[in-house]
Amino acid sequence: MSADGDALCTDCGLCCDGTFYGSVVVAAAETERLARVRLPVVQNEGACTMAQPCTALRGRLCDAYADRPSACAAYECELRKKVNAGACSLTEAREPIAAMRTLLVTIRQAFEIREGDSIWEKILTLEEPATSEAAALAVVTYGPAIAAVGELLTLGRASFEPRFAGGGSRGEDRTR
């Protein structure tokens, strides 16, 4: 791994803040160790998982980095792979991160999502407007945020994670 790849991760944190994933699949053998460092693991449909945003995330840094799950240790987004391979400079790689953060601000403000809460949980709880008047108001209120969600998904797939679908699990059929 390169120093630029490491710097990119500490500038980003999107894989841990709930933007890309709703949970991390954790190996059963890791649950005791993770409990000792206060990383909450739950049984979810027969798998051990940790919810995202990660409780160990402090700003953009992992407070449990040395003890993080193996799925987290093995994970590398496409952007980091490009930086490590020399196909993209650190400066160039910071551009999509900044764009993602701008989109996240728009989404969080419009849907009244607090920092540390999952944007995807909030989006999934939105209800279809009951009347045409409510629908017109929703377009005005949420239109820019809905467009930002579309841009976030497109940018996320193009720059970070080709299979990004918003709030899925990492570690199922791939590491993290």
N, C-alpha and C positions, 0 to 999 in steps of 0.2 A: 504494500500500500504506500501511497505517496503522501508527503506532507501536505500537498495541495488538496488531496482527497480528504485527509483528516480535517483540514481547515474548512473545506466545503461543508462537511457534516456539522461542525460546530457553528457554522453560519446558518444552517438550515433547520434541522429538527422536524421537518414536515412528516417524516415517517413515524415519529413518536407522538406528535401532538394531536393525532386523530384526523388529520387531513386525508391521509392515504388509507389508513386502516382503522377499523373499529375494534380490533382485538389482535392479539398475538397468540398463536398456538404454542403452548409450552410443553416440553417433554415431561411426562409424569415424574421422571427421576429428578427433575429440577425443582419440584414444588417445595420441598423442605428448605432447600438453600434459598430460594426466592422469598419464602416466608420469613426467614431469619433477617433478610435485609428489607423487610416490610414491603415487598412487592406482592400485591394481592392476586392470587390465582384462584379461579373458580372453575367448577365443572360446567361445561356448556355443551350440551348434545353429545356427551361421551368424551369430549376432549377437555384438556386443561387449557384455560386461556387467561390472558391478562387483558383487561379492557384498556382502550386508548381513549383519550389521551393518557399517556403513561404517568403514573403517580410519581415516578422518579425524575421526570423532566423538570428541570429548573431553568426557565428561560428556554434556551436551545441546547442545554447540556444535560447529560444523564448523570444523576446523582448516585446511581448504582452501576456505573459503567463496568467496573471490574467484576461485578456479580450479575450482569444482565443475562437474560435467557440466551441460549445458544442460537435461537432463530434470529435474535437481534444482532448477535455477534457476526453471524454469517451473512446478514443482509447487506446488499449493495445496490443502490438505485442505478438506473441507466446513466444519470448525469455524473455520478461519482465514477462509474466505469469509464466514461469518456475522459474525465479529468485524469484518472490514473493511467489511461492508455496514451495520454498526450494528444487526444483528438480534439480537446477543448481546453481552453485556459481557465484558470480559476476566475478571472474577471468575467469571461463569457458565461461561465456556469452560474455566477451570482445573478445574472439577469433574469432567468426564469424563476429563481427563488424570490427575487424582489417582486416580480409580476404576480406570483402566487400569493404573496403576503398582501399585496394591494387588493386582489380579488377577495381574500379572506376577510379583510376589513369591511368591504362592501357587504359581503354575505352576513357577517356577524352583526353589523349595525342594523341592516334591514330586518333580520329575523330575531333581533334582540338576544343574541347568543353571547353569554359571558365567556371570558377567557377561561380555558380549561374544560369547557363543555364541548360535547361532540356536535359539530355542525350537522352531521348526517342524522343523528337522532332527532334534532329539531326539524330538519327538512322532512323527514319521514312522518312527523306528527302533524304537518300542515294538512288542513282539510280543504276539500273542494268547496268553493263558495256556494251557498245555497240559492242565492238569487243572482240575477243579472247585474243588479246594482252592486252587490257584494263582489261579484267577479270584476266589475269595472274598477272598484276601489282596490282590489287585490292587484290588478295590473299596475296601477299607479304606485301602490305601496311596495309591492314585491318584484315588479318587472325588472328593474336593474339588478336586483340580487339573483333572480332566476337566470338572467343572462350571464351574470358572473359565475354561477354554478356551472353553466354550460362551458364557459371559457376555462374554468378551473379544471374540469374533467378533460377537456381537449389538451390543455397545456400539461396537465399531469401525465396523460398518456404519452404525449410527444417527448417530454423531457425527463420524466422520472420513472414511470412504471407503465409499460404498455398495456397491462391488464387492469389498470386503475379503473374502478367502477364506483368508488365513493363509499368508504366505510366498511369494506370487506375485512376478511382475516388475512393475516400474513402467517406463513409457516405451514399452510395446509399442503399444497402440492409443490411448494418451493420453500426455500428458507426465507423466512420473514416476508 
